[in-house]
Amino acid sequence: MMDILSPRHLPTLRRLAEGRLLLAFDYDGVLAPLARTPQGARMRPATKKLLARAAERYPVAVVSGRAWKDAAEFVAGVPATVVGNHGFEHGCAREVPKAVVARVRRWVRQLEVSLAGVDGCFVEDKVSTLSIHYGLKRQWRRAEEAVHAAAAALEGARLVHGKHVLNCVPASFPNKGDAVLRLLKETGSAQAIFCGDDVTDEDVFALGPPRVEGVRVGPGASRARWRLRSQEDMDAFLTTLLALRAPARAAPRRRTLVGPAA
């Protein structure tokens, strides 16, 4: 992987910025520092300000494994499309089919039994999917083994590995790669830059150029072409993208009718 902030790669970024470019980001560990608790961390104020400015010059999306309502709360104030639950909730909270809700509830009950007595893990029920967090204690290897064994027994689940978390998603659900392809179509973008830090993001990185330029945030092997050395470099990356595209000119004011939302 190549360091996307290296000066010698600036011409590549400039070429991308001159085209119809979508900027898409995972949230945890990418736009915000990675937190040890399931509640997550908020963006630094400087990062949020830069992201909001970027959204005035590019179409911007946040593609998260979190439930849409939780991801949207973190991104509140930024004019970005929010995709939750690994692509299932695209741009809004979505009613989950009753059969899916019932299946996830069965998974939760099954995990409560199989993980009883395993210290340092927590099942986050997101109605349409669930996440099993196991990095809550310093000694977490035993919990990891137990979590993976328990999840492997869940019927109809696609297991998506993360950092100290295992996501259990109905096998029929879309993945983040599907979500980014849909965003490209919706925004009329020819290409996307997608920044991610986790195994859940590899479905996007696998799409590859010319449609998607993947940026792995932090260390580790990846199918991404580019790398940011750490989450702390995100502000510098956003600043570079802002410098490469002039602000959009304000559109002429038009008289509009204000009525109830559709």
C-alpha positions in Angstrom: 0.0 0.0 0.0 1.1 3.5 -0.8 0.9 6.5 1.6 -1.8 8.6 0.1 -0.5 11.8 1.8 3.0 11.4 0.3 3.7 14.5 -1.9 4.6 12.3 -4.9 1.0 11.0 -4.9 -0.6 14.5 -5.0 -1.1 14.4 -8.8 -3.2 11.3 -8.4 -5.4 13.0 -5.8 -5.7 16.1 -7.9 -6.8 14.0 -10.9 -9.4 12.3 -8.7 -10.6 15.6 -7.3 -11.1 17.0 -10.7 -13.6 14.3 -11.6 -17.0 13.2 -10.3 -15.7 12.0 -7.0 -17.6 10.5 -4.0 -16.0 10.6 -0.6 -17.1 7.7 1.6 -15.9 6.8 5.1 -16.4 4.2 7.8 -17.0 5.9 11.1 -15.3 4.2 14.0 -11.5 4.3 13.8 -11.7 6.5 10.6 -13.6 9.7 11.2 -13.4 9.2 15.0 -10.8 7.5 17.3 -11.5 3.9 17.9 -13.1 3.5 21.3 -12.8 0.5 23.6 -16.5 0.7 24.5 -19.4 -0.2 22.2 -20.8 3.3 22.6 -18.0 4.6 20.4 -16.3 8.0 20.3 -17.3 11.3 18.7 -15.4 13.0 16.0 -12.9 15.6 17.1 -14.5 19.1 16.5 -11.8 19.9 13.9 -12.5 16.7 12.0 -16.3 17.3 12.0 -15.7 20.9 10.7 -13.5 19.7 7.9 -15.9 16.9 7.0 -18.8 19.5 6.8 -16.7 21.7 4.5 -15.8 18.7 2.3 -19.5 17.9 2.0 -20.0 21.3 0.4 -17.5 20.4 -2.4 -18.0 16.7 -2.8 -20.8 14.2 -2.3 -20.0 12.6 1.1 -21.2 9.4 2.7 -20.6 7.6 6.0 -21.0 3.8 5.7 -21.1 2.2 9.1 -21.8 -1.1 10.8 -23.7 0.9 13.5 -27.4 1.2 13.4 -28.5 4.1 11.2 -29.9 6.2 14.1 -26.7 5.9 16.1 -24.4 6.7 13.1 -26.6 9.6 12.1 -26.3 11.1 15.6 -22.5 11.0 15.4 -22.6 12.8 12.0 -25.4 15.2 12.9 -24.8 18.6 11.3 -22.8 17.3 8.4 -24.7 17.1 5.0 -23.7 13.5 4.3 -25.6 10.4 3.4 -25.5 7.9 6.3 -25.6 4.2 5.7 -26.1 2.0 8.7 -26.0 -1.8 9.5 -23.4 -2.5 6.8 -25.6 -1.3 4.0 -29.1 -2.4 5.1 -30.2 1.1 6.3 -29.4 3.2 3.3 -29.9 6.9 4.0 -32.5 6.4 6.7 -33.7 4.1 9.4 -35.5 1.1 7.8 -38.2 -1.2 9.1 -36.8 -4.7 9.5 -38.8 -7.6 8.1 -40.5 -9.5 11.0 -38.8 -12.7 10.0 -35.4 -11.0 10.3 -36.3 -9.6 13.7 -37.3 -13.0 14.9 -34.2 -14.6 13.6 -31.9 -12.0 15.3 -33.8 -12.4 18.6 -33.2 -16.2 18.4 -29.5 -15.4 17.8 -29.4 -13.2 20.9 -31.1 -15.9 23.1 -28.7 -18.5 21.7 -25.7 -16.3 22.4 -26.9 -15.5 25.9 -26.8 -19.3 26.7 -23.6 -20.1 24.9 -21.6 -17.1 26.3 -22.9 -17.3 29.8 -19.9 -17.2 32.2 -17.6 -15.7 29.5 -16.2 -12.5 31.0 -15.5 -9.4 28.9 -18.0 -9.8 26.1 -21.2 -7.9 25.3 -23.9 -8.6 22.7 -25.2 -5.4 21.0 -28.7 -6.1 19.5 -29.3 -3.8 16.5 -32.6 -5.5 15.6 -31.6 -6.3 12.0 -28.1 -7.4 12.9 -26.0 -7.9 16.1 -22.5 -7.3 17.2 -20.6 -9.2 19.8 -17.9 -7.1 21.5 -15.2 -8.9 23.2 -12.3 -6.5 23.7 -13.7 -5.1 27.0 -11.1 -6.7 29.2 -7.3 -6.7 29.1 -7.3 -10.5 28.8 -9.6 -11.0 25.8 -8.2 -14.0 23.9 -10.4 -16.6 25.7 -13.5 -14.4 25.1 -12.6 -14.1 21.4 -12.4 -17.9 21.1 -15.7 -18.4 22.8 -17.4 -15.7 20.7 -16.2 -17.1 17.4 -17.3 -20.6 18.4 -20.7 -19.4 19.5 -21.3 -17.3 16.4 -20.3 -20.1 14.1 -23.4 -22.0 15.3 -25.9 -19.3 14.4 -28.1 -20.3 11.6 -28.3 -18.0 8.5 -25.6 -15.6 9.8 -22.8 -14.0 7.8 -20.0 -13.3 10.1 -18.1 -10.0 9.6 -14.9 -9.8 11.6 -13.9 -6.5 13.2 -11.5 -5.1 15.8 -12.5 -6.9 19.0 -16.0 -7.3 17.6 -17.8 -9.9 15.5 -20.7 -8.8 13.5 -23.5 -11.2 12.7 -25.5 -10.2 9.7 -28.3 -12.1 7.9 -26.8 -13.8 4.9 -29.3 -12.1 2.5 -28.3 -8.5 3.6 -26.1 -6.2 1.4 -22.5 -5.5 2.4 -20.6 -2.2 2.4 -19.4 -2.8 -1.1 -23.0 -3.0 -2.3 -23.7 0.2 -0.4 -20.8 2.1 -2.1 -21.9 1.0 -5.6 -25.4 2.2 -4.9 -24.0 5.6 -3.6 -21.9 5.9 -6.8 -25.1 5.5 -8.9 -27.2 7.8 -6.7 -24.7 10.7 -6.7 -23.7 10.3 -10.3 -20.1 9.9 -9.3 -17.6 8.2 -11.6 -15.3 7.2 -8.8 -15.1 7.0 -5.0 -12.5 7.3 -2.4 -13.4 5.0 0.5 -11.6 5.1 3.9 -11.9 2.2 6.3 -9.9 0.5 9.0 -11.6 -2.9 9.5 -12.3 -6.2 8.0 -15.9 -5.0 7.3 -14.4 -2.5 4.8 -12.6 -5.1 2.7 -15.8 -5.7 0.6 -15.4 -2.1 -0.5 -11.7 -2.3 -1.1 -12.2 -5.4 -3.2 -14.1 -3.4 -5.8 -10.8 -1.7 -6.6 -9.9 0.9 -9.2 -11.2 2.5 -11.4 -14.5 2.6 -9.4 -13.1 2.7 -5.9 -9.8 3.9 -4.5 -9.5 2.2 -1.1 -7.7 3.9 1.8 -6.8 1.7 4.7 -6.6 3.7 7.9 -3.9 2.4 10.2 -1.7 -0.7 10.1 -2.6 -4.2 8.8 -2.9 -6.1 5.6 -5.6 -5.0 3.2 -6.8 -5.1 -0.3 -6.8 -1.3 -0.3 -4.4 0.5 -2.7 -3.6 3.3 -0.3 -3.0 3.9 3.4 -3.3 6.6 6.0 -0.8 5.8 8.7 -3.3 6.5 11.6 -6.7 7.9 12.3 -5.0 11.2 13.5 -4.0 11.8 9.8 -7.7 12.1 8.8 -7.7 15.9 9.3 -4.6 16.3 7.0 -6.3 14.1 4.4 -9.6 16.1 4.5 -7.6 19.4 4.3 -5.8 18.1 1.2 -9.0 17.2 -0.5 -10.5 20.6 0.3 -7.4 22.3 -1.2 -7.8 20.3 -4.4 -11.4 21.4 -5.1 -12.7 25.0 -5.1 -15.9 25.7 -3.2 -19.0 25.4 -5.2 -20.6 28.7 -6.3 -23.8 29.6 -4.6 -26.8 28.9 -6.7 -29.2 31.8 -7.5 -31.9 32.2 -5.0 -35.3 30.9 -6.1 -38.7 31.3 -4.5 -39.8 28.1 -3.0 -43.0 26.8 -1.5 -42.7 25.4 1.9 -45.1 22.6 2.7 -45.2 19.3 4.6 -42.3 16.9 4.0 -43.0 14.1 1.6 
